[in-house]
Amino acid sequence: MRVLRTLAAYRVLASCFLVIAFQALAQETPASLSDEDEAASYLSAFKQRALDAAFDSGARVKGVAYIDDKGRLHERTMFSSEADVRGVQIDSYLEAMGGEASLDAVQVSEDARCQLWTGKGSSSGLVAIRLTSGPAREASESALRQEEERRIITALQRSLSASGFRVLAPTGPKPNSYQDTTYARALVGDWSEGPAPDFSVAVSVRMLADDREENDFYINHPGLASIVYVISSTAKPVKFAVMLSFSQPAATREMGDFRALIETGAYRALESGEWVMEQDEDDLDDWVAAATEEFAEATHCLPRVFTVRRDGPEQFSVDAGRSRGVSEGTWLLVGDRQLMVNNVVSDMTLDTLVMLRVVRADDHRALAQPLPSGQGALVSQGELLGTLP
């Protein structure tokens, strides 16, 4: 009977939490978190939402009662999982249930991911375009490849912008080797790649020298797209192996590779001597648009995370600034990689969550301090990632 009463109490308590969480989440926008009380309420609501997502992913609650060797009755509320289980049980969460509680590590399913993360959508995404093509074998090859890169980048910028993303200016590869001096390290350091983006797309264009390289490309990548153009008798046949690789850098998450073989022709203009490509850009635009659409779908219900480092007991540095919506007074939700990237809900990942308030920000960096009530949180000693509520 005591077990039944425990389960009944849990159902009532969970219903109350759901009503409170729904009311709080209905007003969840960064602008609504104007003070510490609202930030604390958001943190509580997020934890409840994470629990709901864990239950929807296969977590189960069980009541257990037993009598020890001294005749004392003990009750225990336990959570188990029929989903992907990682880790061990830790008795720390849901103290309001009047006893010990334990939540196994449960990985939130793809179907429940949108219940856990309710971001602002793709319009909040900042995308970096990085050129990763290797060195050219000769000058004419370099000129032709650069023209193809220009066409692909233009199509990417147009397609990403149409999907609601903000696109940074493209950056080229850093030198493979350079003089190891303080000046050289500063000159070609990470800052040369621009601000840390939400997402990144690497563009690789390689000019194929002969049929052997083309056959190898087909064999190794059977699912690649093929774009073939009619070549005039005076043009030089040119074949490009193109790859677009999308990723989320802060989460070290790969988000898809897209390959195409482009067969076209090129000739030199009589007056200028510049290379001219015989290429209808509509087909290239269609292929880039299809790749961008698949990438945009993959970002659905995916938090825009950025790296957070702990500089001291009450000071954190944030690898994002005003260019990504992080300004002074903004509140950030910060947690362990297991939750923020792998969607693993457990006692530990929930107990390490903390709300930070940005106290100083520039375009690409910020400093933040923890919510006073969250100073006692078990801040993870591993990698920390933050996101806007």
C-alpha positions as a printed Julia matrix, in Angstrom:
389×3 Matrix{Float64}:
  0.0    0.0     0.0
  2.86   2.34    0.79
  4.29   1.63   -2.67
  0.97   2.43   -4.32
  0.74   5.69   -2.38
  4.27   6.59   -3.49
  3.38   6.02   -7.13
  0.15   7.98   -6.74
  2.04  10.85   -5.15
  4.5   10.79   -8.05
  1.67  11.01  -10.6
  0.16  14.01   -8.79
  3.55  15.69   -8.42
  4.43  15.02  -12.07
  1.11  16.5   -13.18
  1.8   19.65  -11.17
  5.28  19.87  -12.66
  3.84  19.52  -16.17
  1.35  22.34  -15.63
  4.01  24.61  -14.14
  6.53  23.69  -16.85
  4.0   24.3   -19.62
  3.17  27.75  -18.24
  6.85  28.63  -17.9
  7.87  27.3   -21.32
  5.04  29.13  -23.03
  6.94  32.36  -22.36
 10.44  31.04  -23.02
 12.4   33.56  -25.03
 15.77  35.08  -24.23
 14.12  38.46  -23.67
 11.78  36.98  -21.04
 14.67  35.98  -18.78
 15.07  39.45  -17.32
 16.07  38.57  -13.77
 17.42  35.8   -11.55
 13.99  34.47  -10.6
 12.98  33.94  -14.23
 16.34  32.32  -15.01
 15.9   29.95  -12.06
 12.37  29.14  -13.24
 13.64  28.4   -16.73
 16.3   26.05  -15.34
 13.69  24.15  -13.31
 11.36  23.96  -16.3
 14.16  22.68  -18.54
 15.02  19.91  -16.06
 11.38  18.82  -15.98
 11.25  18.93  -19.78
 14.39  16.76  -19.87
 12.69  14.26  -17.55
  9.62  14.19  -19.78
 11.82  13.54  -22.82
 13.58  10.74  -20.93
 10.25   9.1   -20.1
  9.15   9.39  -23.71
 12.42   7.69  -24.68
 11.78   4.62  -22.54
 12.52   5.59  -18.92
 10.22   3.98  -16.37
  9.43   4.74  -12.72
  9.18   1.97  -10.14
  8.33   1.98   -6.43
 10.2   -0.44   -4.19
  9.61  -1.1    -0.46
 11.52  -3.44    1.84
 12.14  -4.14    5.55
 15.75  -4.24    6.78
 17.19  -6.59    9.4
 16.11  -4.18   12.18
 12.47  -4.22   11.09
 12.47  -0.73    9.55
 10.48  -0.02    6.41
 12.38   1.58    3.53
 10.88   3.02    0.37
 12.72   3.8    -2.83
 11.55   5.4    -6.06
 13.66   4.23   -8.99
 13.8    5.04  -12.66
 14.79   2.42  -15.18
 15.23   2.59  -18.91
 14.27   0.53  -21.92
 16.29   2.89  -24.11
 20.05   3.29  -24.61
 21.52   3.15  -21.08
 24.88   4.73  -20.26
 26.38   5.05  -16.77
 25.18   4.13  -13.29
 22.45   5.24  -10.94
 23.15   8.28   -8.75
 20.83   9.09   -5.82
 20.41  12.84   -6.07
 17.43  13.94   -8.16
 13.77  14.62   -7.37
 14.18  15.06   -3.62
 10.66  16.49   -3.58
  9.34  12.95   -3.86
 10.14  12.36   -0.18
 12.88   9.77   -0.41
 15.7    8.54   -2.54
 15.33   8.77   -6.28
 17.55   7.54   -9.05
 17.6    8.15  -12.79
 19.55   5.9   -15.11
 21.38   7.62  -17.96
 18.88   7.65  -20.83
 19.65   8.88  -24.31
 16.73  10.92  -25.61
 15.34   9.45  -28.82
 15.24  11.36  -32.1
 11.44  11.63  -31.78
 11.73  13.23  -28.32
 14.65  15.53  -29.16
 12.33  18.37  -30.16
 10.72  18.1   -26.73
 14.12  18.67  -25.12
 15.42  21.45  -27.38
 13.13  24.25  -28.45
 15.57  26.74  -29.96
 14.83  29.72  -32.18
 15.25  27.78  -35.41
 17.64  27.99  -38.3
 17.49  31.8   -38.42
 19.78  31.85  -35.37
 22.45  29.84  -37.18
 25.76  31.46  -38.17
 27.48  29.43  -40.92
 31.16  29.58  -41.89
 32.34  28.53  -45.36
 35.86  27.11  -45.39
 37.85  26.26  -48.52
 39.79  23.02  -48.03
 41.01  22.34  -51.58
 44.61  21.19  -51.78
 47.37  22.79  -53.85
 46.97  22.82  -57.64
 49.41  21.02  -59.91
 49.79  23.94  -62.32
 48.72  27.56  -62.74
 45.97  26.91  -65.3
 44.48  24.23  -63.04
 44.5   26.66  -60.13
 42.66  29.31  -62.19
 39.97  26.85  -63.31
 39.51  25.46  -59.81
 39.22  28.93  -58.29
 36.48  29.8   -60.8
 34.57  26.62  -59.86
 35.02  27.41  -56.16
 33.63  30.89  -56.76
 30.51  29.46  -58.42
 29.92  26.93  -55.64
 30.43  29.5   -52.88
 28.0   31.91  -54.56
 25.4   29.14  -54.81
 26.01  28.19  -51.15
 25.65  31.73  -49.88
 22.44  32.2   -51.82
 20.93  28.88  -50.71
 21.91  29.18  -47.04
 20.6   32.74  -46.83
 17.31  31.66  -48.41
 17.04  28.96  -45.69
 17.36  31.58  -42.94
 21.04  31.17  -42.04
 23.54  34.0   -41.68
 26.68  33.34  -43.74
 30.21  34.5   -42.97
 32.67  35.43  -45.69
 34.58  32.35  -46.93
 38.05  31.64  -45.56
 40.88  29.71  -47.16
 43.08  27.02  -45.64
 45.93  27.97  -43.34
 49.48  27.17  -44.51
 50.55  23.6   -43.83
 53.9   24.84  -42.51
 55.22  28.18  -41.36
 58.04  29.57  -39.29
 57.39  28.66  -35.65
 57.6   32.12  -34.12
 55.24  34.07  -31.87
 54.45  36.42  -34.74
 53.74  33.59  -37.19
 51.54  31.72  -34.7
 49.5   34.89  -34.13
 49.33  35.57  -37.86
 47.89  32.18  -38.83
 46.18  31.31  -35.53
 42.55  30.35  -35.07
 41.47  34.0   -35.12
 42.24  34.05  -38.87
 39.29  31.68  -39.36
 36.9   34.33  -38.07
 34.38  34.03  -35.21
 33.31  30.63  -33.94
 30.21  29.74  -36.01
 27.17  27.65  -35.16
 27.74  25.52  -38.24
 30.44  25.11  -40.86
 30.61  23.86  -44.44
 33.93  22.79  -45.93
 34.2   23.16  -49.71
 36.67  20.95  -51.56
 37.16  21.18  -55.34
 39.67  18.88  -57.02
 40.42  18.81  -60.73
 40.67  15.25  -62.06
 43.68  14.64  -64.27
 42.5   11.56  -66.18
 39.9    8.8   -66.48
 41.66   6.73  -63.81
 41.03   9.39  -61.16
 37.43   9.7   -62.36
 36.86   5.94  -62.1
 38.38   5.89  -58.61
 36.05   8.73  -57.58
 33.01   6.82  -58.85
 34.05   3.56  -57.22
 34.78   5.09  -53.81
 31.63   7.23  -53.77
 28.8    5.32  -55.49
 26.09   7.75  -54.3
 27.6   10.9   -55.78
 25.73  13.27  -58.08
 26.81  13.75  -61.67
 26.5   17.1   -63.46
 27.41  16.92  -67.17
 27.42  19.83  -69.63
 27.6   19.88  -73.42
 31.14  20.78  -74.47
 31.94  22.67  -77.66
 34.6   21.37  -80.05
 36.98  24.22  -79.19
 36.75  23.79  -75.42
 39.06  21.83  -73.17
 37.25  19.05  -71.23
 37.45  19.66  -67.49
 36.26  17.4   -64.67
 35.91  18.45  -61.03
 35.4   16.27  -57.94
 33.41  18.44  -55.52
 32.56  17.79  -51.86
 30.52  19.8   -49.36
 30.99  18.74  -45.72
 28.59  20.22  -43.14
 29.36  20.15  -39.41
 28.65  21.74  -36.03
 32.16  22.67  -34.78
 31.47  23.27  -31.06
 29.67  19.93  -30.81
 32.23  18.2   -33.1
 29.19  16.83  -34.91
 29.43  15.76  -38.57
 26.22  16.63  -40.42
 26.65  15.13  -43.85
 28.94  14.97  -46.88
 27.67  15.68  -50.38
 29.73  14.8   -53.47
 29.36  15.58  -57.14
 31.31  14.98  -60.33
 31.09  17.99  -62.65
 32.03  17.52  -66.31
 32.29  20.72  -68.29
 34.48  22.56  -70.78
 36.74  25.62  -70.64
 38.43  27.87  -73.15
 40.47  31.06  -73.06
 38.83  34.35  -74.0
 40.48  35.9   -77.08
 40.88  39.4   -75.68
 41.69  38.85  -72.02
 43.15  35.36  -72.14
 41.12  34.39  -69.06
 39.56  30.96  -68.73
 35.83  30.79  -69.51
 33.72  27.87  -68.21
 30.97  26.37  -70.38
 28.65  25.77  -67.48
 24.98  26.48  -66.83
 24.82  27.5   -63.2
 21.18  26.37  -62.76
 22.18  22.69  -62.46
 24.88  23.54  -59.94
 22.43  25.7   -57.98
 19.93  22.82  -57.85
 22.53  20.41  -56.46
 23.74  22.91  -53.83
 20.13  23.74  -52.88
 19.33  20.03  -52.37
 22.4   19.61  -50.11
 21.52  22.75  -48.16
 17.92  21.61  -47.68
 19.06  18.27  -46.22
 21.5   20.08  -43.92
 18.78  22.53  -42.78
 16.49  19.6   -41.91
 19.28  18.08  -39.8
 19.5   21.29  -37.73
 15.85  21.01  -36.69
 15.57  20.79  -32.88
 19.36  21.03  -32.6
 20.69  23.5   -30.0
 23.14  26.13  -31.24
 25.95  25.4   -28.78
 29.19  27.23  -28.05
 32.2   26.41  -25.91
 32.24  27.61  -22.29
 35.33  27.52  -20.06
 35.46  27.92  -16.3
 38.01  30.59  -15.36
 37.25  30.62  -11.63
 34.56  29.91   -9.04
 32.37  32.75  -10.3
 33.76  33.5   -13.76
 33.22  31.76  -17.11
 34.45  32.67  -20.59
 32.13  32.08  -23.54
 33.29  31.43  -27.1
 30.45  33.5   -28.57
 29.42  37.14  -28.57
 27.02  39.64  -30.06
 27.37  38.1   -33.55
 25.58  35.01  -32.17
 23.05  36.79  -29.97
 25.12  36.72  -26.76
 25.07  40.22  -25.27
 25.37  41.76  -21.82
 22.47  40.71  -19.61
 21.73  37.57  -21.65
 21.16  34.34  -19.73
 22.78  31.11  -20.96
 22.01  27.47  -20.2
 25.31  25.62  -19.67
 25.83  21.91  -19.18
 27.91  18.84  -19.84
 28.57  17.59  -23.4
 26.67  14.37  -22.64
 23.43  16.35  -22.32
 24.08  19.29  -24.65
 25.3   17.17  -27.59
 24.54  13.49  -26.95
 21.1   14.19  -25.4
 21.84  11.93  -22.41
 19.57  12.66  -19.43
 20.75  11.41  -16.04
 21.13  12.56  -12.45
 24.63  13.77  -13.22
 23.87  15.67  -16.42
 20.89  17.41  -14.8
 22.76  18.26  -11.6
 25.6   19.88  -13.56
 23.29  22.31  -15.39
 23.77  25.97  -14.5
 22.43  29.31  -15.69
 25.05  31.97  -16.5
 24.43  35.7   -16.89
 26.64  37.52  -19.41
 28.35  40.48  -17.75
 30.58  41.52  -20.63
 30.47  40.83  -24.37
 32.12  41.87  -27.6
 31.41  40.66  -31.13
 32.82  37.15  -30.67
 33.59  36.61  -26.96
 31.84  37.04  -23.62
 32.31  36.7   -19.86
 29.55  35.32  -17.64
 28.77  34.65  -13.98
 26.57  31.9   -12.5
 23.09  32.3   -11.11
 23.57  32.67   -7.32
 21.33  29.71   -6.57
 23.32  27.65   -9.06
 26.75  28.27   -7.54
 26.52  24.98   -5.72
 25.83  23.03   -8.88
 28.13  20.14   -9.68
 29.8   21.98  -12.55
 31.27  19.39  -14.86
 35.05  19.09  -14.88
 34.8   18.01  -18.51
 33.82  19.99  -21.56
 31.14  22.61  -21.01
 28.8   23.83  -23.72
 26.23  26.61  -23.57
 23.17  27.64  -25.55
 20.63  30.44  -25.55
 17.34  29.52  -23.83
